[in-house]
Structure formats: structure tokens, C-alpha cells
Amino acid sequence: MILAWNSGRDWDTSVVTDYGLRYFDDYLPGATYDCGIFSVNEEEIVSFAEQFDPQPFHVDPEAAARGPFGGLIASGWHTAALVMRQLVDNYLPAEASLGSPGLDEMRWPDPVRPGDTLRVRATVVEARRSLSKPDRGIMKTVIEAVNQDGRTVMRATATNFLRVRPDSDS
């Protein structure tokens, strides 16, 4: 699916046709989607942490240097929020996404540090049509964020509800 964004980051639907829309039916188990890359800087790490996770190793570079990680690291919640943005921009279809009941097994096996560049990928591990609500499907996805050195910095399994294609009868 290709959706364009204008400079204000709003949907530009002029390039979207019915053929280009993605629904539950288009997500096949085993398919992996590249959800793009982003970089993280010290200012963003500190700003997020000051508001939401003000532990010394997230907000104070000097204290962080003496701490268990040997330097400043991003909050796992910050990493999760940045990964979520990549998923919204590159994986979850605006036309069909119906939300999520949650994540399973969220892990941050390696810290995110200032200057890191992360790549996000999503792999469909399960997709089944809802028995109680046949207009939607239930999809499980393994989400991974990997840094520039190939180290996994976040991994989670998400469950999402998606609309089936309106003309689908399977």
C-alpha cells in the first residue's frame, strides 16, 4: 500500500485507489513489512523522560555515565512510542484499523542510546477471521526494532483488529 503524506503530515488520499487500500484480507501469516527507520537524539530522550520516566539514566547524562548503563539511554516507553509511530505510518491501515486489545511480551533487550538509528519491522504471525464479528479479522504481529548494529532494542507481539475488505465474503 502506498499512501502519501503532505507536508502537514495529513493523509493525502489523492493517490489512493480502492485497489491500493489494505484490509485484513491482505495480511498473510509469514509476511514481513519494513516499517522504516528513525534516529534518536539526546534532546528527545531527555525531553520524553523528563515528562514520563524521569529516572537518572534517562534525564541526566552525568548521572547516567556513572549508572548501570554507562551513559544516557532512552526510556523503553519512548522507544515504544517511536516504534508505534512507524507502525501507524507504514503498517496499520487507516482505512481498516480498529484498534488493539494490547501487547504481549514487550521486551527491551538492548538500550537505545543518543545517535542510534532504528529500523522497525512487523511480521504477521497469525491472522484469523472473527467468528463473532465477521466484518473484521484478528491479527497477531511480532514487532521488532533493531539498531544500526543489528541489535534488537525492542520486541513485542501485538494483537490488532482490522476490517475485512468490504466486498470480501470469505
N, C-alpha and C positions, 0 to 999 in steps of 0.2 A: 504494500500500500504506500502510496506517495501522497502526503498532504503537505501543502506549502504553508509557510508562516509569513505574515507580513512583518514589517519592522517593529510593529507594536506587539508582536507575539500573539496575535489573534489568529483564529483559523481563517485561511483563505480557501474557500470552498470552490473557487472558480476552476481549479484544476481537478476536482474530484468528480468522478462519474459514478453511477451505480456499480459499474464493473470494478472500480477502484476501492469501494468500501469493504472493510474487513469485518466479518462476523464470526461467531463461534465456529461455524462450519469450516472456516479457513485455517483453524489452528489444529494441526495434526500432531499427535504424540511423536516425540523424537525430533521435531523441528526446533532449530535454534535460531534465535534472532539477535543480530548485533544491534544493540541499543545506543551505540555511540560512546564518545569519550568526553571527559571533562577534567579540568585541573582544579586543584585546591590550593589556596594560598593562606598564609599565616593570618592575615587580617580577617578572612572569612571564618577560619577556625575559631579564633578568639571571639569574634562578634557573636557567632552562634552560641558558643559555650557560655559567654557572659550572661546570655539571656536564659538558656535552657539547661546547661550542665556545667556549672562553674567550679569544676574540680581543678586543682592547681596545674595538673599536666595538660589541661585544655586551655587555660587562660593566662598562665604566667610562664613565659619562656625560661626565665631564670630558675624558678622552682622546678619546672619540667625537666631542665637539664640535670638536676640533682635527683630526680624521681626515678621510678621503676622503668620508664621507657627511654631514658637518656635524652629526652627532648620533647618538644611540644607535639601532641597528637590530636587529631580530630575526635570529637565525641562520636561514638557509634551511631547515635541518633542523627547527627549531622550527616554522616555518611549515608544512612538510610534515607534521609530526606533528599539528598542529592541523587541517589540511585532512583528514588521514586520519580523524580522529575524526568530522568532519562526514560523510564518506563512509560510515563504519560506521553512524552514527546515521540516515542519510537516504537511502542509495543501495544499499549492498550488503546483500542479504537474508540474514539469519541462517540461514534455513531452506535456502538453496541455495548460499551462497558456499563455494567450495572452494579459495580462496587465489589467489595470483598468482605468476607467474614473474618479475615485475619491471615496472619503469617504463622508458619511453624518453623521451629529450629533456626531462628535467626542467630547467626554467629558472626563475629568479627575476629577471625583468626590471626590477622596481622594488622598493626595500626596504620592509619592514614596520616601522613606527615605533610607539612607545608612543602609545596612543589610537586607533590605526587600527581600523576595523570592516571585516571582510572577509566577502564573500559567496562561497560556493562553488557551482559548477555543474558538472555532469557531462553530457557529450554522447556518446551511443553512436555510434561511427563504423564499427564492424564487429561483426557477430555471426554466427558460423557453428557448426554442429553438429560436434563432434569425430568424425572418421572412425574413430579407433582406440578411442574410449570413447564409445559412443553415448548413455550416460546423462548426458552433460554437453555444454556448449557453451563456446566460446571467444569472449570479448567484448573489444573494444578500446574504450577510453573516453578522450576528451580531458577532462582535469580542469583547471579554471581557478579561481583565487581572485582576486577583484577588490576593491580597496579602496573606501572611501566616495567617492573622487573618480573612480571608474571606471577606475583604472589597474590593469593586470594585475600582480599581485605573485608569482604562481606559475602555471606551466603545465606539464603533463606528460601523457604518453599511457600509460595503464595497460592491461595485459592481465590479464583475470580468467577463472578457470574457474568455471562455475556449473552446478548440477544442472538438468536439464530437468524439466519437470513430470512427476511420476510416471506419470500417465495419458497422456502425450504419445507418439504414435507417428510423428510427422513428423520 
